[in-house]
Amino acid sequence: MAPEPQVETSPKVSDEVKQTTCYMCACRCGINVHIRDDKIRYIEGNRDHPINKGVLCAKGSAGIMQHYSPARLKSPMKRVGPRGSGQFEPISWDEALSTATDWLAPIRKSDPKKLAFFTGRDQSQALTSWWAQQFGTPNFAAHGGFCSVNMAAGGIYTIGGAFWEFGAPDWDLTEMFVLFGVAEDHDSNPIKIGLGKVKGRGKRVVSVNPVQTGYGAISDDWYGITPGTDGLLILSLIRELMRSGNIDVDYLRRYTNAPWLVIRNPGAANDGLFLRDSDGEPQVIDRSTGKAVSHKTKNISTAMNGEIIVDGGGVAMPAFVLMSETYMDDAYAPEAVASTVGISAKRVRQFAADLAEAAFAKEVVINQPWTDWKGEKHETMVGRPVSMHSMRGISAHSNGFQTCRALHVLQLMLGSIEVPGGWRFKPPYPKPPEAHPKPAGKPDQIQAGKPLAGAPLGYVLGPEDLLLNADGGPQRIDKAYSWDAPMSAHGLMHMVISNAVAGDPYHVDVLFMYMANMAWNSSMNTRGVMEMLTEQDPKTGDYKIPKIIYSDAYSSEMVAYADLILPDTTYLERHDAISLLDRPICEADAVADAIRWPVFAPDRDVRGFQSVLLDLGARLQLPGMVNEDGTAKYEDYGDYIINHERKPGIGPLAGFRGNGEKSGRGEPNPGQIEAYKANGAFWHKDIPKEARYYKMANMAYQEFAVDMGIYDSPQPYAFQIYSEVLQKFHLAAEGHGNVQPPEHLRSQVKTCFTPLPTWYAPFEGEAVSEDEYPIHALTQRPMAMYHSWGSQNPWLRQIHGHNPMFIPQGIAKEHDLSDGDWIWVTSHHGKIRVPVVVMAGLNEKTIWTWNAIGKRKGAWQLEEDAPEAKKGFLLNHLIKELLPAKGDGQRWSNSDPITGQAAWFDLKVKIEKADPGEPEEASPQFPSLPRMNGVVPEPEKTLRYGLQWTKGNDNVPGGSKK
C-alpha cells in the first residue's frame, strides 16, 4: 500500500512578523506583516484586533504591492518644464524645504489666507488642521466636502453622530438591516463580518440603491430607486409609519426634541424657534399640569400635543405637532411619490410594514439597569431591532443633507438609535454640534504672523457664526461657511481651484495639497481643472495659481501639475496615529485607537508627510512647533504623537499614558509607541455594560466619556428632529436678523433650509431638459479599491483593469446595444466614449460605472496601452463643478446648498451608439505623461512577486532550498 503523501500544512513563511495597521482603506484593520529576507512575504489580518478580528480583504493583502509599487516617488523634485508636462529634476530635502519655506513665510507675514492648504484622504487631519490653524489660514479642509459631508453633518446636526466611523449596527441583535446607497470600499471588513452575522442568523437584509451590486446582491429585498429620490422615499415611509401608529412615542418623548415647544408666530423674528425659559432652556408641556416647564424637569411625562400662549404674540406647540402636519401630507403618500421614486406604492407600503414588524413585533429587552441624565432609573434596556447603514450614495446629491437628516428621523420614529438591536454610536460619539468648535476665520480672527483664533473647520449654530467679510461675502477661498454653503463642516475642496483661478472671492499665492489627485479623478470637470492649473494671466504670463506644492507617495496625475514635490512614504515606512482626536476606530462597546510605525526604513529619499509638515512648521516658527529658543519642538511625527498635548493630559493617543497604565487622560509617556507595538499596534478599553446603550442620555457613559477625555464634562442631549439651527437660517432669508443672505441666494435658502427634513429635486436635473438628458449616470466604488488608492496596485488591477458602463436592459434594447459595444455618453458639459455591459439589477433610468479605474497614459508608471488608459474611463469628464448658467452672472456651485457637498450623483446624460468604424478606445484621451518619476521607469509587463520563495527556484536570489 502506497504511503500517505506528506503535506506540510503550516509551512514557515517568514523570519519575523511585525504588527501594524493597514492603510489600504479607511477601516484601518490590524495586520501581521510577515517578513522574510528583509522583504514582505505575506500580510494577514491580526486576529486579536478589535476591528477586523483577523479578517482581511483583497485590498489589505495587496498592501505588499502598494509598498513595492513601481510608481513610488524617489526624491523631492522641482518643476523644470511647463506646468503639466511632468518634467522635473531631483533636488535635496534641504532645498525642497527651504523653497517651501521661502514661498510660505511671506504669505504668513502679510496675508495668511493667501495659502490654500487642502488635503485629500489622509488620516491625520487632527495634525493638518492644527498646522493650518498655527499658520493662520482659514483655507483648510480635507476631502469630505467632495465625498460625504452631507452624511457627517446631517448626522451631527440631527443625532450627534452619523453612519460609518461614527457608529455601527447592533449586528448581534438586529432583526432587519437596511442599506441605503452605501460606498462599498469604506466599511469593508467590519460590514462584511456584520453581514455574515445577520445572514447567518437568518435575519432580513434590505438594499435601497439604484444599482444592485456588492452588498446589495446578497440582500433579501432590493429597492432600485431613481437616483436622488432617496429622501422622498424615506419621507413616504415616515408618513406610513405615522398613519399606522407604528412609531415609538415614548422614545420620541424621552430622547428627542419632538415634545419641545416651537413658537408659531408667522412673520415674526421668533417664528419657528423654541420657547425657552429664563435660563434659556427649551420648554415642554407637563401632561399632569398642562403647564410649560423646562425639558430637563425630572419625573414628568411630556405632552406631544397642545398649545401654550406666548407672551408678545403667537402660540407654542410641541414639534411633534409640526411633524404630524408636515409628514401626514398627501404629497408623501406612496401613490404620490411612486412615479418619481421608481418604486410602486404597494412596495413602499410593504417596506413600511416590514420596518414596523421588525421594530415592534420583535422587541429586544436586555435586563441591565441604568440611570439617565435626569437621574431617573431604568431596570431594562428596550430595543427596536432595526439597524441601518448608509454612505456616499444618498450623500452626493444637492438634496443630500436633508435626505441624510430624513434617514435619521426615520430611525428615530422607530426608536432604533442607540438601543439594543438598532444603530449604535462609536466613541467619541455621540457629540452634538454644540460640543464641537465653531469654525474660525472671521476678519478679526485672521492676523498676519499669528495663529488663527480657532480651528478652521467646525459647526455653525446660526447665521452669526458665518465667516463673512465686511461686505457679507465669503472669507474662505472655497466659500465654506458663507451663504453659498453655510453649514459646510468639511469645506468645499472641489471648488478651491476653480475659485482661485477665477479670483472669486480672491486669488491665492500658494496652493498646498496632500493626497488630492485634483488633476484627475478627484475633480469634477477633469479637463477643465487641468486647464485651470496651467492657466496664465495674458498680461503677465504668470500662472493664475502662482505656486503649487504637492505631496504624494506615487506618480499620480496631479504630480505633473506641481511646482514642488514633497515625496511621501508608503504606509509601512512611517508613523501614524489613528486617534480619537481624528478618525477613530472605536466600536460601539469599546473605545480604541492605534498606530502605524516604520516596519521598513525607506529605500528612497522620501519622508513621511506628517514629519515634513512639522519640519516646515518649525522653519516657519509656527507656535507649538518650536521651543522658546526657536528650535524644532518635535523630532518627527513619532515624537509628536508621544509628546503633543491638545490640552493637558490629552494627546493623539489615549492608551498607555503617564506611567503606561493610564487611559484617556494622562501625562505623555516616552514609551507609549513601544507599548502600542507590544500590544499589536492598538489599544482598546471596554465600555462598562451599564453604559453601552442610550449613550446620549446614559450618565454611566457620560462619566466614562469624561474619564476618557472625550468630554470635559457630561454632555447629555436630545436628538434634534426639529432643527432650530436650520430655522435660524430660514428666518434670515425671510429678512430677520443682522446677517442676511444676498438676494440671489435668498430664495434658495428659504426653500432648502427647512427645520424638518424635506425633499426637493436635485439641481442639475432641474437645470437641464429631461427630454434632452433623460438618463441618470452614477459611479460606485469597487470593493477591491478604496477611492483610487489601489487602482494602480498591480494585484488589484487584475480585479478591475478597466471599467465598462453598465446599462439596464430597456436602454440596451432601445439603442440596440450588447456587451462589448461602445457608446457616446453626453452631458450638458462633456462627452465620453465608453464600452458597455448590459445589467439586469439596475434602475431603468440609470447607467453606472466603477469609480476611478481610468488612468491617464503614463501616470502611475502605467504603459500607454494599459487597459486603464485604453478602456478605463472617468465619469468626471461629464461633471462640472458649476451648474448650468442661469443668465444672472452668478457662478452656481454644483453642490448641496446647505453643506457644499459636491453633487456627483445628480448627473443627467444621453447616450448614442458609437459608429462601428470608431476606435475601441475610451475618449477623451490626453497626451501621455513621461514615465520618469517612479522608482522603476519601465516596469515589467507581467509583474510577479514572491517567485524567489517558491520551491524549485533555488538559484533565484533569496530562493528556497527546501
N, C-alpha and C positions, 0 to 999 in steps of 0.2 A: 504494500500500500504506500502510495507516494506521501512523503511527509507534508504537513501543513505548511503553506508558504509563511515566511516570517515577514510580517508587516510592521514597520516602525510607525506606531500610531502617534507618537509625540516626538517628532524629530526636533533636535535643538536648532532653533532658527537664529539665535542671537548670542552674542557675548555679553551683552548688557541691555537692560531695559530702563528707560527713563520715562517718568510720568509727567505729563503736562496737560495743557488744554488745547483742544482743536480750535482752528480758526478758519475752517472751510465753510462755515455758515455762522449764523448768529446764535445757534443753540449753545455753543461753547461746551461741548461734551468733554468728559475726561478721556484721555488716551494714554496707552502704553506704547512708547516708541522703541521698537526692538532694533538694536544696533549691532552690526557685525562688520568687522574690518573697517571701522570708523565710517560706515555708511548705513543709511536706513535699510533695514531688511524687511520690516513689516510694521504696520500700525494697526493696533487693535483697540477696542473700547476697554475702558477701565471699569471692571465690574463693581468696584466699591464707590464709584462716583454717583452722587445723588441725582444727576440729571439724566444720564443715559444708561446707567446700571450695566455697562458692558456692551450695549448695542452701538453699532457704528454703521453708518451708511456709505454709499459709494463715494460721496464727497470726502468723508473723513479718511477712508482708506487711500484715496488718491492724493492725500496730502504729501505723499512721497514725491509725486511728480510736480507738485506745487513748489516743493523745496528745491528740486533739481531742474526746474523749468529752464529751457534754453533762452527764454525771454527775460530772465533776470537781468536787471541793470548792473553794470560793473563798477561805476565810479561816478562822482559828481561830473557834470558836464555844463558847458555854456554853449549857447547857440552861435554858429558861425555862418550859417546860410540864412536865407529869408525865413521868417516865421512860417511854420507849416511844412518846411522842406525836410525836416528830420535830420538836418546836418548839424552835428555838434563836435566839439573837441573835449577830451577829458581834462579835468582840472583837479587840483588838490582840494581837500576839505577846507584847508585854511583859506584858499582863495574863494571857494564857494561861500563859506560862512562870512567872510569879510565882505564879499559882494552883496550878499543878502542884507547884512548889517548896514552897509553904505546906502542901500536903497530904502531901508525901513526907518533908519534913525531920523532923517529929515522930516518924514511924514509925522512921526510921533511928536517931534518938536513943534510942528506947525499946525497940522490938522489930522488927528489920528483916524478920522473916519475915511480918509482917502486910502486907507488899507481895507481891502475886502478879503477877509480870511474865511474861506469856506472849505469844509472837509466833507468827504464822501462817507462811505460806510465803515469808517473806522470805529473802533470800540474803546476809544479813550477820550470821549467828549468831555468828561469832567476836567481833564487836563487842558484840552484845546480851548474850551470855553473860558477857563481861568486865565490862560495865556492871553486870549483876546481882551479880556477884562483888564489885565495888568498893562497891556499895550495901550488901551484906552479907546479902542474902536468898538462901535456898536455893530459893525458889519461882520458878524459871525453867525454861522449856522452850520448844521450838518445836513445829511441827505433827507431827513424826514419830510421836509416840505415838498419834495417831489415823489415821496414814497407813500407814507401812510399817516401824515399828521392829523388827518381827519379822524382816524381811529384813535390816536392817542389823545388829542384834545377833546373829541366828542366824549370819550370815556372819562377823562379827568373832570370836565365840567359837569358831567351827569352823575357819575358814581364814584369818582375819586380814583379811577384806575381804568384799565382797558384790556382788551384781549392781548394775547401773545406774551410779551415779557412782564406784563402787569398781573396776569392771573392765569388760571387753568381750570378746566372742568374737573369735577369730582369723579374721576374715571371709575373708581371702585363702587360708587353708589348710584350713578346716574342711570335713569331708565330710558332716556331719549336724548341723543346728541345731535345737534343741528349745526351744520357747517355752512356759513354764508361766505361765498366768494373768497376763499382762502388763498394765500400765497403759499404754495406747497414747498417752496425752498426754505421757508423760515422755521416753522416749528417742527423740524424734521423728525429727529428720533423721539422726542417726548410725545408728539402726537401719534406717531406710529405705535409706540408702546401702549398709549392710551386707547387707540382704536382697536388694538389687539385685545385689550381687556374688555371693551364694550362688546365687540363681536363675539368674543369667547364666552361672555355671559348671556349671549343671545338677545342683547338689547338693541333698540332701534337706532339706526343712523340715517339722517336725512341730509341731503345736499341741496343747497339753493345757489345755483350758478348757471350762467348761460351755457357753460361747457361741462360735459360730464366726462372728466378725466381725473387721473390721480386718485385722491381720496374719494372723489365723487363716484368713481367707478365701483367702489365697494359699498355704496350706500344702499339702504333698503328702499329709499324713495328719492327721486330726483325731480326738482322743480327747475326746469330750464327757462328761466325768466328772460325777458328782454333787458339788455344792459341798461343800467341807470334807473331801473324801476324797483329796486330792492325796497326802498323806503315806502313806496306806495303799497307794495305787498304787505310789509310789516304793519303799516297803519290799518290796513284792512283786517289783518289778524287781530290787532288790538280791538277793533270795533266788534268783531265776532265774539271775542272773549268777554267784552263788557256786556254785550247784548245777552249772552247766555249766562251771565253771572259767574263765569269761571275766572275770577280774579281773586287774589289773596288780599282782602280788605284789611285784615288785621296786620299783615306785613306792611301794607302801604301806610297804615296809621302809625305804626311803631317806627319804621325805618326810613320813610321817605318824607318829602315835604308836601305830599298830597293833602294833608289836613291844614297846612299853613294858610293863613288868611291873605287873600290877594285883593287889593283895592280895585274896585271898578268905578272909575270916575272919568268918563270919556272927555278927551281934550285937555285934561289937567296934567300937570307935571308929575303927579304921583300915580297916574293910571297904570295899573298892572304891577305896581310894586307891592312888597309885602307890608302888611300892617304890623308895626313894631311898637314895643312898649318903650318906657322912658330909658331903659338900658340898651335899646336898640335890638332887642331880641324879637324875632318873628313870633306872632301870636297864633293861637288856635282856639277853637271853641270847646270849652269843657262841657261834655254831654250832660253831666249831672246838674250844672247850674245854668247852662246856656250863655255863660259869660266868656269874654276873651281873656286868656291867660297866656303866659309865656309857654312856648313849646317845650321848655325844659322842666316844666312843673311835674313833680313826681306823683305817681299813682293816680293819674287821671286817664279817662277814656276820651279821646278827641272825636269831635263830630266831623263827618265827611260831607255834610251839607249844612245849610242855614246861612244867615246873614247877620252882620253887625254894622250898625250905622257909624260912619266915620266922621269925626269932628272936622268941619271945614268942607264937607260935601262928599257924596258918594257912599257906597257901601262896600263891605269886605266880605268875601265868601271863601270857603276852602278851595284850594287849587283843584281839588278833585271835581268840583262842580264845573270848572272851566274845561277840565279834561273830558268830562262826560259830554259837554256841549260840543267840543271840538271833534271828538272821535266817534260819536254816535251819528255824525252827519252821514247822510246817504251818499255823499261823494266818495266815501270809503267803502261802500257796500261792494261785496265781491262782484256783483253784476256790473257795477260802475267801473271797476278797475281791471276787469278780466282782459279786455282787448289791449289795454296799454301794457299790462304786465306780461301778457302772453300765457297766462295760466287760467284755466276755466274756473268759473265761480264755484262749481262743485268741488274742485280740488282745493280751492282756497278754504272753503268751509271745512273740508276734511282735515286740512293741515291744522286749523284752529282746534278742531275736536281732538286730534291726536295730541297736541300740546296740553290741552286741558286734562285728558285722561292720564297722561304720564305725570303731570304735576299734582293732581288732586286725588286720583284713584290709587296712586302708588306712593303715597306719602311715606317719607323716611323719618323715623324718630330715633335719636340717639339718647340714651339715658345718661346724660352728662350735665350736672348742674353748672350754671354760670350766672354772672351778675352783670347787668348792663350799666351804661354810663350814668343813669339816673340813680343807681343803687337798687334797682328792682331785681329780685332774684327769680331765676327760671330753673325748673327742675330738669327740663329736657331741651334738646336741640331738634327742632322740627324742620324738615327739608322738603322742598318741591323738586323732585329729581329730574329736572330738565336742564341740560347744560348746552352751552353754545360756544362757538368759536368763529372768528372772522378775521379778515386782514385786508389786503390791498383791494380786493375785488369790489367791495362796497365803498371803499375809501376814495379811490382815484377818480371821482366824478365831481362835477361842480356843485352837486347837491349832496356830496358825501358826508359833510359834517352833520347835517340834520338826519341823514339816514343812519349814521352811527349812533346818534342820540336816540333815534326811534328804536333801534335794536335793543339798546339798554333799557328803554322804557318797557318794551315787550317783556324782557326778563323780569323787571320789577313788578309788572302787573301779575306775573305768575308767582312772584315771591321766590325767585330762584337764584338770587345773587347772594353769595357768602353764606349759603346754607348747605346742609348735607344733601348730596346728590346734585347740587347746582353748579354754578360757576363760582370760583373762589379766588381771592386775592393772593398774590405772592408778595411777601415783604420786599421792599419797603412800602409797598402799597397796602391799604388804601391811603391816599393823600389827596384831599380835595384841593381845588385851586387856591384857596386861602392859605394852605400850608406850603405853597410854592412861592418863590420870589416873584416879584413883578419885574418885567424887563427894564433895563436901564438904557438910556440913550437920548433923553430929552436934552435940549440945547444946553441947559446949565449943568448937565451931568457929563458932558464931553469937554475936557480941558486939555490943551496942549501940554505934553510932558507929564501927564498924570493918568492914573488908572481910571477906568470907567467907574462910575459911582455904584455900580452893581453888576450883576450878571447880564450878558447881552440878551439872553432868552429867558422867558418866564410866562406867567399867566396874568392877563389883564382882568380887572374886575369891573370895568366901566370905561366910558369914553375919556374920563380924566386920566387914565393910565396910558393912553396912546402916546407914541413917540412922534411928535409933530413939531415942525419948525414954527417960527413966528407967524408965518402966513398960513399955517394949517396944513402944510404939505408934509411929505414923508421925510423923516430923518435918516432912514436907512436906505442903502443902495437898492435893496430888494423890495422896498416899500412895505416890509413887515411892520405890524403894529401901527399902520396908518389906516385911513378909511378904505384903502384898496384891499386890505386884509387885516382887520382889526385884531383878531384872536389867533394870529399866526404863531403858535407856540414853537415851531421849528424853523421859521424863516422860509424864504422862497428861493432856494438855490437855482431853480430853473429860470429865474428872471435876472440873475446877477449880471451875466454877460450882456444880455440884451439891453438892460437898463444902463450899464456902464458905457457901452458904445454909443447909445442914444443920448447920453448925458441927462437922463431922466431918472432921478431928480438931479444928479450931478455926475461928473466924471470921477474916476478913481485913478490913483497913481500906480498902485501895485495890486495885482490880483494874485493871492497866495492860496494854493489849493493842495489838498492831500487826498489821494484815492478817489478822485472825482473825474471820471472819464467824460468830461463835458464836450470833447471833440468827437464823440461817437454815441455810444448807447445811453449815456446819462442825460442827454439833451433832447428836448423837443426840438424839431427843426434842425436836424443834424447838419445838413448842408449850410443852412443859414448861420449856425453858430461857428462853423469852421471859417466862413467868410467874415464873420464879426471879429474873430480872434486875429485875423490878418488885415482887418480894415484900417486904412490910413487916412489921416487928415489931408485932404487935397492941397491945402495951403502949405503945410509944413513937411508932409511926407512921413510924419511920425505915426506910429500905431495909435489907434484910438484908446486902446488899453496899453499904456506905455511899457509896463514891465509885468511879466508873468513868472512867478516862481511855482514850481510843481514838484511834488514828491510822490513817488510810486516805487514799487518794487520791480515792476515789469515794464517792458517797452510797449505800453498801450498807445492808442491813437492820440491821446492827449499829450504825451511826451513831445510829439513833433511840434506842438504849438507853444512850448515854454521857452523862456529865455535862459532860465537857470534850473537845472535838475538836481534835486537832493535825493539820491537813491536810498530807498528803504530796504530793510532786511526782509527775509521771509519770517513767518511766524515762529519757526523753530530756532531763530537766531537772536531773539530779543526778549526783554521783559515786557509784560503787560499785566495790568490789574483789572480783573473782571469784578467791578466794585459796586457796592451798594450806593455809592455816590453817582453811579453812571448807569450802565445797562446790566442789571443784576441777573443772577442765575438761580434765584431762590425758587423753592417750591412752596405750595400752599401750607404745608405742615412744618416747614423749616426755613431758617434764614441761612444763606450760603454765599460765599464768594470764592474766587480762585485766582491763580496766577498763570502766566506763561513765563518761561525762563529760557536762557540760551542753551538749548540742548546741544547745539553746534555753534562753534565760532564761525563767523562769515569767512568765506574763502575769496571774497571780493572786497573792494574798497567801498563798503556801504555801511550805513549806520541806521539804527532804529529811529524812525521819525520823531518819536516822543523825546528821545535823548537829544536829537538835533534841535528840537524846539526849545528845550531847556537851555541848551548852549546858546542859541540865538537870544533867548531872554536875558541871559547873563551878559552877553555882549552889548545888548541894548540897555542894560542896567534896569531891567524891569523889577519893580518891587516884589519881594517874595522869592526872587530867583537869584539874589545876590546877598552876600553878607554885608555888615556895616562897612567893611574895608573895600567893598566893590568886587570882591572875588566871587566866583560862582558858588552858590549855596549847595547845589546838587552835582555830584559827580556824573550821574546819568539818570535815566528813568528808574532803574532799580533802586538807586539811592533815594530818589523822590518818593517812590512807593513806600519805603520804610519810614522816612523822616518827615514827609509833608503832613501837616495838620490843617484841615479846613477850618476847624476850631479846636480848642483844647480837648485832647483825647479822641478826636475823630479824624481818621485818616483814610487813605484809599482802601485799606484792607481792615476788616473788622475782627479777624481771627488772630490769636496768638499775640495779643498786645501786651504792653507792660512787661511783666516777668515771663510772658509766654502763656499765662493761664487766664488772662483777661479776654473778654469777648465784647465786641461792640465799642465800648469806651475803654481807653487806657493809653498810657504813655507809649511813644514809639519804642519798638523792640528791635535792636540791631540784628537779632537772629530770626526776625519774622519770616523772611523769604525762605530761609533754610528749614524753618518749621513747616511751612507750606509744602516744600519739596518732600520732606519726610512723610507728609500726610497725603501724598498723591496729588499735590499741587492744588488742593482745595481745603476749605474749612466749612463746616456746617454745624448748626445748632438747632435742635428740635424746639418747636413751639410747644408750650405746655398744653395738655389735652383740653383744659377748660378754656383755652384762648384760641382754638383753631377755627372756630366759626364765628360769624357776626363780628368780624374784626373792627368794623366801623363803629360798633356800639358796645363792644365787649371790653370791660375795664381790665380784665386779665391780659388781653392782648395789648391794650393801650399802655399798660405798665411795662409789659415785655418790650414794646417798641421804644419806650423811653430808655430802658436799660441798655438796649442795643444801639442807642444813638440815632435812631430813626426820627424820633421827635425829641424836643427838649421838654415838652410837657404833653399830657394826653390831648389828643385831637379828635374826639368823637364828633360825628356829624350825621346829618340826614342826607340821603340820596336826593339829588335835585332833578326831579321830573320837570318841574316848572322852573325855568332859568330866569332869575331876576337880572343876571348879567346881560343876557340877550335882550331882555325888555328895556334895559337902560339904553342900549344902542338903538333900539326901535324908537324909544321916546326922543332921542336926539334927532333921528330922521324926521320926526314929526315937529321939530322946531324947539324942543325943550333943552335947557342946559346951555352951558357956555362953550362946549366943544361940539361943533356942528359938522356934519359931512358936507362936502362940496355938492353943488346942485346936481352935477352929472351922476353922482352916486346915491343921491337921497332916495330915489325910488327903489333901487336895488337893496339898500339897507332895510327899508320898510318891508319889502317882500320876503327877504331871506332871514332876517333876524327876528324870528318869532320865538316867544318864550316856551312854547310847547313845540316839539318836533313836527315839522311839516314836510311836504314834498312839492318840489317844483321840477319842471322838465330840465334836463341838462342843457347848458347854454349853447354848445355847438350845434346840437340837434335843432334848436330853435332858430339858430342864425343862418342855417343853410336850408336849401329846398329839399323836402322829403322826396319829391319826385326825382330830383337830380342825384341825390345821395341817399338811397333808401336802406343801405346796409350798415349795420354796426360792425366795427372792427376792434378786436381786442388782442392783447398779448397776455400770456400766462407764463409763469416761471417754471422751468422744468425742475423736478425734484432733485435731479442729479447735479444741478449747478445753482449755487447761491448767487442771485443777481447775475453779474457777469464774471464773478471772481474765478470760477472754474472753467469758463468756456474756452480758455486756451490751454487747459490742462491736457496733456497727451492721452491720459487714460479716459478722462471724462469726454473728450472729443469723440471717442469711439461710440459713445452712447448717443450724443447729439452732434454729429459732424455738420449737419445742415438742417434747415427748418423749412417745412412746406407751409403753405396757407391751407388750413383746414376749412372746408366749406360744407354746408349742410346739403342733404340730398336734393331738396327742392331747388336750391340755387344752381346746383350742378346740372340738374335736368334742364332748367330754364336756359342755361348757357352752353349746353352740350359739352360738359366737362367730365373727364375721367381722371383717375390717379395718374400723375406724371405730366399732365397738361400744364401749360403756362398761361398766366393771365396778367393783365394790367389792372392794378388797383389804383384808383384815383380819388383824392380828397379835394377839398377846396384849396389846399395848399401845395400838394405834390402828387407824384406819380411813381409807382414802382412796378417792376415786372418780377413775378414770383411763380414757383411751381405749386401745384395744388394736390391735396389729398381729400377725398370725399369722406365725410364722417356722419354717423347716424346720431350720436348723442350730443346734439348741438341745437341751440335755439335757431329757429327757421329764418330769422332776420340777421344772423350773426356769422361772421367769419373770424378766425383767430389763428395765431401762431405762437411759437415759443419765443420768449424774450431773449435778446442779446446774444443770439447764436452767430449772426452775421458779423463778419470782421472786415476791416479794410485791408487790402492787399499790403503785405509787408509788415504790418503791425504784429506784435506778439511773436515775431520771428517766423510767421507763417509764410509758406511759399505763395507765389502769386496765383497758382492754380489750386490752392487749398479749397476744399469744399465749402468752408465757412465764407470764403470770398466769392466763390462762383455760384453756389446755390443757397448760401445763407444770406439772410437779409434782415433789415431793421424796419419795423413799422414806423419808427421815429421819423423817417423821411416824410411821412404823410401828416405828421402832427406839428402844429405851430404853437409857440409859446404865447401868441396873441390870438384872440378871437377875430373872426372876420370884421373888417372895419364897419362901423356904424354910420360913418359920414359926419361924425361930430368932432373929428380931430383928436379924439382921445385914443390912448393905447390900452385896450381892454385885455387884461391878462386872462389866459385860458386856465383859470383856476377857480377853486371854491371861493366865493366872495367873503366867507367868514374867516377861514384859516389860511387861505392862499395855497391850499393843496393843489398840486398840478393835476389837471383833469385829463389824464392819459386816456381814460376809458370812455370818453364822450365822442370819440372819433366816428364820423359818418363817411361812407365811401360808396363808390360804384365800381363795378368790375366789367371787363370785357376780355374775351378770349384773345390770346396773342396769335399773330399770324404764324402759320406753320414754318415759314422760312426764317423767322427771327431766331437769334442765338438763344440757346437754352442756358442763359446766364442771368443772374439777378441784376436788376438795374434799379438805381443808378450805380455806376462804378466810379471810382476816384483814382487818381494817379497813385501808383504803388509807393509806399514809404520805404526808404532804404533800410535794409536789414543790417544795421551797423552798430546797434546799441546794446544788443543782448550778449550774454556770455558765450553763446555758440552762434556765430554768424550764419552758418549753413547746417542746421540740424539734419540728422538722418531722416529720410522719408518715413522709415519704419523705426520708431524709437522703442528699443527694448530696454528692459531694466531687470536686473537680478540674474542674468544669464550666468554670471560667474559663480553663483552659488548652486547651480544645478549639477546633478550627477553627470559625469561624462565630459565636464568642462575643466579638467584638472589643469590644462595649460592656460586657461584664462586667468589673468591676474586676480588673485583672491578667490580662485575657484575651489570647489570642494574636492577633497581627495578621498572621500568616503563613499 
